[in-house]
Amino acid sequence: MRVNQLEQMKITITSWEDVKFYYEELLERTINSAQELKDFISDRANGDNYLSQDFAWRYIKQTCDTTNEELKKSYESFIDKVQAERSKTSDLLNKKIVESEFADQLDGAYYIFMRSAKRAIELFKEENIPLQQEIEKLTSQYSEVVSKMTIEHNGEEITFKQAEKYLKDNDRAVRKQVREKVNARREQDSKFLDELLDKLIDLRNKVALNSGFPNYVEYAHYSNNRFDYTIADVNSFHDAIKNIITPLCQSIQKHRKEILWVELKPYDFDVSLYSKTTNDCYKNSNDLVQKVSATLNATHPGFGDLILKMNDLNQLDLDTRKGKWPGGYNYPLAMGDTSFIFMNASTDSYGLFTMLHECGHALHHYYTSGIEPSYQRHPGSEVCEIASMAQELLSIDKLDNFFPNKSDYNIAVLEKLEDDLLIFPWISKVDLFQQRLYTNIGHTHDQRHQKRIQLTQEYPVDTRTGTYEWWTEEYMNYLWINWQKQIHIFDYPFYYIEYGIASLAAIAMWKNYLTDKAQGVKNYINLLKTGDTKTMPEIFQEGGVKFDFSSQYIQGLMDFMQDKIDKAYESLDNAEDIKN
């Protein structure tokens, strides 16, 4: 295939001109049969994979060091000199495929690809290209600003990730001091980030209007290829979270207040309720890799070998450091079966589960890497996040190498399960907040803040802790700037409800796994292998679970989680395990 020529030539992409010849041949190619159309789609995909991998490394490198201007220029150069022409050419190629006289002869394996290609044609507007280029550049500004945020503590400059261990400290005075420093540092850039969000909202709204949508909410739903559910379904899900999950979360938080014996403050949000120490569960990133590999292999032989392979290929960047993008991700590398895992590892259980989460994504890419055409390797985020979240839960009973002390293990499991519930109200708040942002163009920063307050009152549970029974100036300030830490609001709008949908499926898969572990792992692998070759309900079915937002279904899963939390709490060895 022609892509081999690109690889053999080892082309350094500096502009569209470097690869234009490949796509010109595709545009000029005569297609005389259904098989030739399939070959055409495959050749096109291979060319796109070559470009995607080039872009992937540019993105990865600049997130690893946001202070490096050359890496930033390299990333933006691709956006400026390649992406625009690539978008135009992609539209022409989509039309050539869809309009081919042999399109209706393609077998069912191409159904998902064809419906996505048709939607891409509907959405493409050349006038949106410069807007989308500007959006990408602005989102990188967010990363730059946030990655530079550090504080001084104990005579040392530390990143926010490094500060997290102090926010978990059992000494309330330490937590208060560090939280105030973090808040003060965030506040320095708060106005800039609000103004940056203004620009992003304006640009995205223009993209939506150009594409014939009344607002970006509807555009995002459509462009994210949400074929199998509606915005109304999403809002029904929010109602279920409010009516079923939030009360359960509030009971968890009431328990927190009872144990801490304090009126909860923002600096009480992260401290362990049950442990008097903040013991690390691994020593460093290398220790994390080795232990996670062993855990994954215990789940299924070969799972962990993939992570060791990626480590040998230098495709893991796990340590936190100044100037590094603050988030975490798994970036599938299109030209092979491995990914790049990026995270800012903390040495506690949160860092452990984050690594397991990203490993789930890596396994997903590995199992789909042979699917043709390659466009159908990666389904919607609703499915991709099942791969990651389910892996976290399937690993729970295989963490002895991290927690040789049974009490530490019991505490880690309990806090993990509580966090898995506490995230739901935050998911709703983030999604509904964004709906408000993009349906009320021209709102003021104060109006934006008032919406934050309203949503907090409607879903009165923080991600980690607490019902908010006090509305002090201190809390208001915290609430204002706390939203700005959510990367998705800036970089990936409306990529958040997917976590909620996927979390339901992951919980259901774990429930099935506990009934029949062998079948549970088989279901997990079946879901991974399916890629994007079926509809979303069908992919869920491959995993042995339902694609269901109904209150009855959600209630059943929450009853299961409540039971597991109750048993996890009962498993704590004795009263000494609990803070007093």
C-alpha positions in Angstrom: 0.0 0.0 0.0 1.1 3.5 -0.7 1.6 4.3 3.0 4.6 1.9 3.0 6.2 4.4 0.6 5.6 7.2 3.1 7.2 5.1 5.8 10.1 4.0 3.6 10.8 7.5 2.6 10.8 8.5 6.3 9.2 11.8 5.3 9.5 14.6 7.8 6.3 16.5 7.6 6.8 20.2 7.5 3.8 21.1 5.4 0.9 19.5 3.4 3.1 19.6 0.4 5.2 16.8 1.8 2.3 14.3 1.7 0.1 15.9 -0.9 1.1 13.4 -3.6 -0.3 10.5 -1.6 -3.7 12.1 -1.3 -3.7 13.4 -4.8 -3.3 9.8 -6.0 -6.3 8.8 -3.9 -8.4 11.6 -5.3 -7.5 10.7 -8.9 -7.8 6.9 -8.5 -10.6 5.2 -10.5 -12.7 2.7 -8.4 -14.1 -0.1 -10.5 -15.5 -2.5 -8.0 -16.6 -2.9 -4.4 -13.2 -4.6 -3.6 -11.4 -1.6 -5.0 -13.5 0.7 -2.9 -12.5 -1.3 0.2 -8.8 -1.1 -0.9 -9.3 2.7 -1.4 -10.7 3.1 2.1 -7.8 1.0 3.5 -5.2 3.0 1.7 -6.7 6.3 2.8 -6.8 5.1 6.4 -3.2 4.1 6.3 -2.2 7.5 5.0 -4.3 9.1 7.8 -2.6 6.9 10.3 0.8 8.1 9.2 -0.3 11.7 9.7 -2.0 10.9 13.0 1.1 9.4 14.4 3.2 12.4 13.4 0.7 14.7 15.1 0.5 12.4 18.2 4.2 12.7 18.9 4.0 16.5 18.5 1.1 16.7 21.0 2.8 14.3 23.4 6.1 16.1 23.4 4.7 19.5 24.1 2.6 18.2 27.0 5.7 16.6 28.5 7.4 20.0 28.5 5.1 23.0 28.0 8.0 25.4 28.6 9.8 24.3 25.4 9.0 26.8 22.7 10.3 24.6 19.9 7.9 21.8 20.8 5.1 24.2 21.0 6.0 25.6 17.5 6.2 22.1 16.1 2.7 21.3 17.4 1.2 24.5 16.1 3.0 24.2 12.8 1.1 21.0 12.1 -2.1 22.7 12.9 -1.3 25.7 10.6 0.5 23.9 7.7 -1.1 20.5 7.6 -4.4 20.3 9.4 -6.3 22.8 7.2 -5.5 21.1 3.9 -6.0 17.7 5.5 -9.5 18.7 6.6 -10.4 19.9 3.0 -9.0 16.7 1.5 -10.7 14.5 4.0 -14.1 16.0 3.0 -13.4 15.3 -0.7 -12.3 11.7 0.1 -15.4 11.1 2.2 -17.6 12.3 -0.7 -15.8 10.1 -3.1 -16.4 7.1 -0.9 -20.1 7.8 -0.1 -20.9 8.8 -3.6 -19.2 5.8 -5.2 -21.5 3.5 -7.2 -20.2 0.6 -5.2 -20.9 2.1 -1.8 -24.1 0.1 -1.4 -22.2 -3.1 -2.0 -20.0 -2.8 1.0 -20.8 -5.4 3.6 -22.1 -4.8 7.1 -18.5 -4.4 8.5 -18.4 -0.9 6.9 -21.8 0.3 8.3 -20.3 2.2 11.2 -17.6 3.8 9.1 -20.1 4.8 6.4 -22.5 6.5 8.8 -19.6 8.4 10.4 -18.3 9.5 6.9 -21.8 10.7 6.0 -22.0 12.7 9.2 -18.5 14.2 8.6 -19.7 15.4 5.2 -22.7 17.1 6.8 -20.6 18.8 9.4 -17.7 20.0 7.2 -17.7 23.7 6.5 -14.5 25.3 5.1 -15.1 28.5 7.0 -14.8 26.6 10.3 -11.2 25.5 9.6 -9.5 28.7 10.8 -11.9 28.8 13.8 -10.9 25.3 14.8 -7.2 26.1 14.3 -7.6 29.0 16.7 -9.5 26.8 19.2 -6.6 24.3 19.3 -4.1 27.0 19.9 -6.1 28.6 22.7 -6.6 25.2 24.4 -2.8 24.8 24.5 -2.7 28.2 26.3 -4.8 26.7 29.0 -2.2 23.9 29.4 0.6 26.3 29.5 -0.9 28.5 32.2 -2.0 25.6 34.4 1.3 23.7 34.1 3.2 26.7 35.4 1.2 26.8 38.6 3.3 25.9 41.6 3.5 26.8 45.3 6.2 27.1 47.9 5.9 24.8 50.9 8.6 24.0 53.5 11.1 26.0 51.5 10.5 24.0 48.3 8.7 24.8 45.0 6.2 22.1 44.3 3.6 21.4 41.7 -0.1 21.1 42.5 0.2 17.3 42.0 3.0 17.2 44.6 0.8 19.4 46.9 -1.9 16.8 46.9 -0.2 14.7 49.6 -0.3 17.7 51.9 -4.0 18.1 51.2 -4.4 14.5 52.5 -2.3 15.2 55.6 -3.9 14.2 58.9 -2.8 17.6 60.4 -5.6 19.9 59.6 -3.4 23.0 60.0 -1.1 21.6 57.2 -4.1 21.0 54.9 -5.5 24.5 55.5 -2.1 26.1 54.8 -1.5 24.2 51.6 -5.1 24.6 50.4 -4.9 28.4 50.9 -1.7 28.5 48.9 -3.1 26.5 46.1 -6.3 28.7 46.0 -4.2 31.8 46.1 -2.1 30.6 43.2 -5.1 29.6 41.1 -6.6 33.0 41.8 -3.7 34.7 40.1 -4.7 33.3 36.8 -8.4 33.1 37.4 -9.3 36.2 35.4 -7.1 35.2 32.5 -8.7 31.7 32.4 -12.2 33.2 32.5 -11.3 35.4 29.6 -9.8 32.5 27.7 -13.0 30.6 28.2 -14.9 33.6 26.8 -12.8 33.3 23.6 -13.3 29.6 23.3 -17.1 29.9 23.8 -17.3 32.5 21.1 -15.3 30.5 18.6 -17.2 27.3 19.3 -20.5 29.1 19.0 -19.4 30.4 15.5 -18.5 26.9 14.5 -21.9 25.7 15.5 -23.8 28.5 13.7 -21.7 28.0 10.5 -22.7 24.3 10.6 -26.4 25.1 10.9 -26.9 24.4 14.6 -28.6 26.8 17.0 -25.8 26.4 19.6 -22.7 24.4 20.4 -24.5 22.0 22.7 -26.4 20.5 19.8 -23.3 20.7 17.5 -21.1 18.9 20.0 -23.7 16.1 20.5 -23.9 15.7 16.7 -20.2 16.0 16.0 -19.3 13.5 18.8 -21.3 10.9 16.8 -23.8 10.3 19.5 -26.0 8.2 17.2 -27.5 6.0 19.9 -28.8 8.5 22.5 -30.2 12.1 22.6 -29.6 15.3 24.6 -32.9 14.5 26.3 -31.5 11.1 27.3 -28.5 12.9 28.8 -30.7 15.2 30.8 -32.8 12.2 32.0 -29.5 10.7 33.2 -28.8 14.0 35.1 -32.2 13.6 36.8 -31.4 10.1 37.8 -28.0 11.2 39.3 -29.8 14.0 41.2 -32.6 11.7 42.5 -30.8 8.4 43.1 -27.1 8.8 43.3 -26.7 12.2 45.0 -28.6 11.2 48.1 -26.4 8.2 48.4 -23.3 10.4 48.1 -24.7 12.7 50.7 -25.0 9.8 53.1 -21.3 9.1 52.4 -20.4 12.7 53.1 -22.5 12.8 56.3 -20.4 9.9 57.4 -17.3 11.9 56.7 -18.4 14.8 58.8 -19.3 12.4 61.7 -15.8 10.8 61.6 -13.9 14.1 61.3 -16.0 15.8 63.9 -15.5 19.1 62.2 -17.6 21.5 60.1 -16.2 20.6 56.7 -14.0 23.1 54.9 -12.4 22.9 51.4 -9.2 21.7 53.0 -11.0 18.7 54.5 -12.0 17.4 51.1 -9.1 15.0 50.4 -7.9 13.7 53.8 -8.4 10.0 54.3 -11.3 9.3 56.6 -10.0 5.9 57.7 -6.2 6.0 57.8 -4.1 7.9 60.3 -1.2 7.9 57.9 -0.6 8.8 54.2 1.5 5.7 53.4 2.6 5.3 49.8 1.6 2.1 48.1 4.5 2.2 45.7 8.0 3.8 45.7 8.4 5.4 42.4 7.2 5.2 38.7 9.4 2.2 38.0 7.9 0.4 41.0 4.5 1.4 39.8 5.1 -0.1 36.3 6.3 -3.4 37.7 3.5 -3.8 40.2 0.8 -2.7 37.8 2.1 -5.2 35.2 1.9 -8.0 37.7 -1.6 -7.0 38.7 -2.7 -6.9 35.0 -1.2 -10.3 34.3 -3.1 -11.6 37.3 -6.3 -10.4 35.7 -5.4 -12.0 32.3 -2.1 -13.4 31.1 -0.5 -10.9 28.7 -2.3 -7.8 29.9 0.7 -6.6 31.9 3.3 -7.6 29.2 1.9 -4.8 27.1 2.8 -2.2 29.7 6.3 -3.6 30.1 6.7 -3.3 26.3 5.5 0.3 26.3 8.0 1.0 29.1 10.8 -0.5 27.1 9.8 1.7 24.2 9.9 4.8 26.4 6.2 5.3 25.9 5.4 6.1 29.5 5.9 9.5 31.2 4.5 9.1 34.7 6.4 11.4 37.1 5.1 14.9 38.0 7.4 17.9 37.4 7.3 21.6 36.9 6.3 22.6 33.3 4.5 19.3 32.6 0.9 19.4 31.5 -1.2 18.7 34.6 -3.5 16.0 33.3 -3.3 12.4 32.3 -4.1 10.5 29.1 -3.5 7.4 27.0 -2.6 8.4 23.4 -3.0 5.4 21.0 -0.2 5.4 18.4 -1.9 4.7 15.1 0.9 2.9 13.4 1.1 0.0 15.9 -0.5 -1.7 18.8 1.0 0.4 21.6 0.1 3.7 23.2 1.7 6.5 25.1 0.7 6.8 28.7 1.0 10.3 30.3 0.2 11.1 33.9 1.4 12.9 36.9 1.7 10.0 39.3 1.2 10.4 43.0 2.4 7.5 45.1 -0.9 6.8 46.8 -3.8 4.7 45.7 -5.2 7.5 43.5 -2.0 7.3 41.4 -2.3 3.5 41.3 -5.9 3.6 40.0 -5.1 6.3 37.5 -2.4 4.1 36.1 -4.8 1.1 35.9 -7.3 3.4 34.2 -4.8 4.5 31.5 -3.6 0.8 31.1 -7.3 -0.1 30.3 -7.2 2.4 27.4 -3.8 0.9 26.2 -5.3 -2.6 26.2 -8.3 -1.3 24.2 -6.0 0.0 21.5 -3.9 -3.2 21.5 -7.0 -5.4 21.0 -8.4 -3.2 18.2 -5.1 -2.5 16.4 -5.9 -5.2 13.7 -9.4 -4.0 12.8 -9.8 -2.9 9.2 -10.6 -0.4 8.1 -8.7 1.3 10.9 -11.3 4.0 11.2 -13.4 1.4 13.2 -10.7 0.7 15.8 -11.8 3.3 18.3 -15.4 3.7 19.3 -17.0 6.7 21.1 -15.7 7.8 24.4 -18.6 6.2 26.1 -17.1 2.9 25.2 -13.4 3.8 25.5 -14.0 4.9 29.1 -15.5 1.5 29.9 -12.2 -0.1 29.0 -10.4 2.1 31.5 -13.0 2.2 34.3 -13.7 -1.5 34.2 -10.0 -2.3 34.4 -9.8 -0.4 37.6 -12.6 -2.5 39.1 -11.5 -5.8 37.7 -8.1 -5.3 39.4 -9.4 -4.6 42.9 -9.0 -8.2 44.1 -5.4 -8.4 42.8 -3.6 -5.5 44.7 -1.7 -7.5 47.3 1.6 -6.3 45.9 0.5 -2.7 46.5 -1.1 -3.3 49.9 0.6 -6.1 51.9 -1.1 -4.8 54.9 -4.7 -5.9 54.9 -5.9 -2.8 56.7 -4.3 -0.5 54.1 -5.9 -2.6 51.3 -9.4 -2.4 52.9 -9.1 1.4 53.3 -7.9 1.8 49.6 -10.9 -0.3 48.3 -13.4 1.6 50.5 -12.1 5.0 49.3 -12.0 3.8 45.7 -15.7 2.7 45.8 -16.8 5.9 47.5 -15.0 8.0 44.9 -16.6 6.0 42.1 -20.0 7.2 43.4 -19.0 10.7 44.4 -17.8 11.5 40.8 -21.4 11.2 39.4 -22.7 14.5 40.8 -19.6 16.3 39.6 -20.1 14.8 36.1 -23.6 16.2 36.1 -22.5 19.6 37.3 -19.7 19.8 34.6 -22.1 18.8 31.8 -25.0 21.0 32.9 -22.6 23.9 33.5 -21.3 23.6 29.9 -24.9 23.4 28.6 -25.4 26.8 30.3 -22.2 28.3 29.0 -23.1 27.5 25.4 -26.8 28.3 25.4 -26.4 31.7 27.1 -23.9 33.5 24.8 -22.8 36.8 26.2 -23.2 35.9 29.8 -21.0 37.8 32.3 -18.4 36.2 34.6 -20.7 36.9 37.6 -23.6 35.1 35.9 -21.3 32.2 35.2 -20.4 32.1 38.8 -24.0 32.2 39.9 -24.7 29.2 37.7 -21.9 27.3 39.5 -23.5 28.1 42.8 -26.9 27.0 41.6 -25.5 23.7 40.4 -23.7 23.1 43.6 -27.0 23.6 45.5 -28.8 21.2 43.2 -26.0 18.6 43.4 -24.6 19.3 46.9 -21.7 16.9 46.9 -18.1 17.7 46.1 -16.1 15.1 44.1 -14.2 14.0 47.2 -16.2 15.3 50.1 -19.0 17.2 51.6 -22.4 18.6 51.6 -22.1 22.3 51.6 -24.0 23.6 54.6 -22.1 26.9 54.8 -21.8 29.6 52.2 -18.8 31.6 53.5 -16.7 34.0 51.4 -13.9 31.4 51.7 -16.1 28.8 50.1 -17.4 31.1 47.4 -13.8 31.8 46.4 -13.0 28.1 46.4 -16.0 27.4 44.2 -15.2 30.1 41.7 -11.7 28.9 40.9 -12.3 25.2 41.5 -14.2 24.9 38.2 -11.2 26.1 36.3 -9.2 23.1 37.2 -11.5 20.9 35.1 -9.5 20.5 31.9 -12.4 19.2 29.9 -14.3 22.5 30.2 -11.5 24.2 28.2 -10.0 21.5 26.1 -12.7 18.9 25.5 -16.2 20.4 25.9 -18.9 17.9 26.5 -16.4 15.1 26.9 -17.5 14.3 30.4 -20.9 12.8 30.4 -19.2 9.9 28.8 -17.5 9.1 32.1 -20.9 8.7 33.7 -22.3 6.5 31.0 -19.1 4.4 31.0 -19.0 4.2 34.8 -22.5 2.6 34.9 -21.3 -0.1 32.4 -18.0 -0.6 34.3 -19.9 -1.2 37.6 -22.3 -3.6 35.8 -19.3 -5.5 34.4 -17.7 -5.7 37.8 -20.9 -7.0 39.3 -21.0 -9.8 36.6 -17.3 -10.5 37.2 -17.8 -11.1 40.9 -20.4 -13.7 39.9 -18.2 -15.5 37.3 -14.7 -14.1 37.1 -13.7 -16.2 34.0 -16.7 -15.0 32.1 -16.3 -11.5 33.3 -12.8 -11.2 31.9 -14.0 -12.8 28.6 -16.8 -10.2 28.4 -14.2 -7.4 29.0 -12.0 -8.7 26.2 -15.0 -9.1 23.9 -15.8 -5.5 24.4 -12.2 -4.4 23.8 -12.0 -6.5 20.6 -15.2 -5.1 19.1 -13.7 -1.6 18.6 -16.2 0.6 16.7 -17.6 -2.2 14.4 -21.0 -2.2 16.1 -23.6 0.2 17.5 -23.1 1.3 21.1 -25.9 -0.8 22.5 -24.4 -3.8 20.6 -20.9 -3.1 22.0 -22.3 -2.9 25.6 -23.9 -6.3 24.9 -20.6 -7.7 23.9 -19.4 -6.7 27.4 -22.4 -8.5 28.9 -24.1 -5.3 30.1 -27.0 -3.0 29.1 -27.0 0.3 27.4 -29.5 1.7 29.8 -30.1 5.1 31.5 -33.4 4.1 33.2 -33.9 4.9 36.9 -34.7 1.3 37.6 -31.4 0.1 36.1 -29.4 2.8 37.8 -31.1 2.1 41.1 -30.1 -1.6 40.9 -26.4 -0.7 40.3 -26.4 1.8 43.1 -27.9 -0.8 45.5 -25.0 -3.1 44.5 -22.4 -0.4 45.1 -24.0 0.5 48.5 -23.7 -3.1 49.5 -20.1 -3.3 48.5 -19.3 0.0 50.3 -21.0 -1.4 53.5 -19.0 -4.6 53.3 -15.8 -2.7 52.6 -16.5 -0.6 55.7 -17.2 -3.7 57.8 -13.9 -5.2 56.6 -11.8 -2.6 58.4 -9.9 -4.5 61.0 -10.8 -2.5 64.0 -11.6 0.9 65.4 -7.9 1.8 65.1 -8.3 1.8 61.3 -10.6 4.8 61.6 -9.5 8.4 62.4 -10.6 9.6 65.7 
